[in-house]
Amino acid sequence: MKKMIIFDPAMCCTTGVCGSSIDKELLRVATAINKLKDKGIIVERHNLANNPQIFIDNKIINELLNKSGIDVLPITMVDGEVVKTGAYPTNREFCSFFGLPEAYLKLTIKKPSKVKDCGCKGGCC
């Protein structure tokens, strides 16, 4: 089973829906991660603000931070290897890490089906 760990920069939440505006990139990443978990892929996320000790304990992450500073975050690891730094993986990259078809993470918005007349006066129940 493949395992992905994302080391996030310090932030208040990982979903992108907190604060005064929605961070579309964080929302995309959170959605992609949920879909990957649906496939049984193990995904962990660590936020520098909430769990700085794990950034110190992981030798690879610690070395990258000491060498390049916090601008190297986010860092994505798959099975113990760094696969991306400085930005979140694209949906295409997420799929390539796990051998999934690119279409798996494409956004699909279902159009609502037309509601049939319920028979109530004026169509309102």
C-alpha positions in Angstrom: 0.0 0.0 0.0 1.4 3.4 -1.0 1.6 6.2 1.5 1.8 9.9 0.9 2.8 12.5 3.5 2.3 16.2 2.9 4.2 18.6 5.1 2.3 21.9 5.0 3.5 25.3 5.8 2.1 27.0 8.9 -1.6 27.7 8.3 -4.9 27.8 10.2 -6.4 24.9 8.3 -5.7 22.5 5.4 -9.1 22.7 3.7 -8.8 26.3 2.4 -12.3 27.2 3.5 -11.4 29.2 6.7 -10.8 32.9 6.8 -12.4 35.6 4.7 -11.8 34.0 1.3 -11.6 30.4 0.0 -8.1 29.2 -1.1 -9.0 27.3 -4.3 -5.6 25.5 -4.3 -6.0 24.1 -0.8 -9.6 23.2 -1.6 -8.4 21.3 -4.7 -5.8 19.5 -2.7 -8.2 18.5 0.1 -10.7 17.2 -2.5 -7.9 15.2 -4.3 -6.7 13.7 -1.0 -10.2 12.6 -0.1 -10.6 10.9 -3.5 -7.2 9.2 -3.0 -8.3 7.9 0.4 -11.4 6.5 -1.2 -9.0 4.4 -3.3 -7.4 3.1 -0.1 -4.3 5.2 -0.3 -2.9 6.3 3.0 -2.5 10.1 3.2 -1.1 12.1 6.1 -0.8 15.8 6.4 1.3 17.7 8.9 0.9 21.4 9.5 4.0 23.3 10.7 1.9 25.4 13.0 0.1 22.4 14.7 2.9 19.8 14.8 6.4 21.3 14.4 8.0 18.3 16.1 7.3 16.0 13.2 9.2 18.4 10.9 12.2 18.1 13.3 11.9 14.4 13.7 11.9 13.6 10.0 15.5 13.8 8.9 14.8 14.5 5.3 12.3 17.3 6.0 14.6 18.7 8.7 17.5 18.9 6.2 15.4 20.5 3.5 14.1 23.1 5.9 17.6 23.9 7.2 19.0 24.1 3.7 16.2 26.0 1.9 14.1 27.5 4.6 10.3 27.4 4.9 9.9 28.4 1.2 10.5 24.7 0.4 7.1 23.9 1.9 4.8 22.3 1.1 6.8 19.1 0.7 5.2 15.9 -0.6 6.6 12.5 0.1 5.5 9.2 -1.3 6.8 6.0 0.3 9.5 7.9 2.1 10.8 9.8 -1.0 10.4 13.5 -1.7 8.4 13.8 -4.9 7.6 17.6 -4.9 8.7 20.7 -3.0 7.5 24.3 -2.9 4.0 23.6 -4.3 1.3 21.1 -4.0 1.1 18.3 -6.6 -1.2 18.9 -9.5 -4.0 16.4 -10.0 -2.0 14.9 -12.8 1.0 14.4 -10.5 -1.2 12.9 -7.7 -2.5 10.4 -10.3 1.0 9.5 -11.6 2.3 8.9 -8.0 -0.3 6.1 -7.6 -0.8 4.8 -11.1 -4.3 6.2 -11.4 -5.9 7.4 -14.7 -5.8 11.2 -14.9 -9.6 11.3 -15.3 -9.9 10.0 -11.7 -9.3 13.4 -10.2 -11.0 15.5 -12.8 -13.8 17.7 -11.4 -17.2 16.5 -12.5 -20.2 18.6 -11.6 -23.5 16.8 -12.0 -26.3 18.8 -13.3 -29.4 18.6 -11.3 -32.1 16.5 -12.9 -35.4 18.2 -13.7 -37.9 17.8 -10.9 -41.1 16.2 -12.1 -44.4 17.9 -11.3 -45.4 16.7 -7.8 -49.1 17.4 -8.5 -49.4 20.1 -5.8 -51.1 23.3 -6.7 -48.6 25.6 -8.4 -45.9 22.9 -8.2 -45.1 23.7 -4.5 -45.6 21.2 -1.7 
